[in-house]
């Protein structure tokens, strides 16, 4: 892949849909529970709505993961076109438990950019992004990137949202 091709792919990534994020927030706030009672899960659902452009999220394929990490956790939400693998929105990155305040914003931004480039390369090679996530290839690339930057080894969780459009 040439730099021009990569830049063309990256230019096609749209920003998060803030109207969908607000609609998801309103929906989850209206349920019979304490406001914000689901904690980071509510934020993740709002992020998923912003990435997909709709507050009506489909949960047909789901799994429960229990992870432990000495060096923190990095959660990355990716919204990609199911057919082309193209990014539908910028990745959402949340790093917890291993970064100093002074490096937090910079590392998350760099991880966001690295994830977008990695997904663009996978899609350009003709491989399915879902296969790269299932096989651990994408997580391995991001773990290596984070180790190079921080000298720490956080657990990398990828939430892949495949959009039909």
Secondary structure by P-SEA (a helix, b strand, c coil): ccaaaaaaaaaacccccaaaaaaaaaaaaacccccccccaaaaaaaaaaaaaccccccccbbbbbbbbbccbbbbbbbbbccccccccccbbbbbccccccccaaaaaaaaaaaaaaaaaaaaaacccaaaaaaaaaaaaaaaaaaaaccccccbbbbbbbbbcc
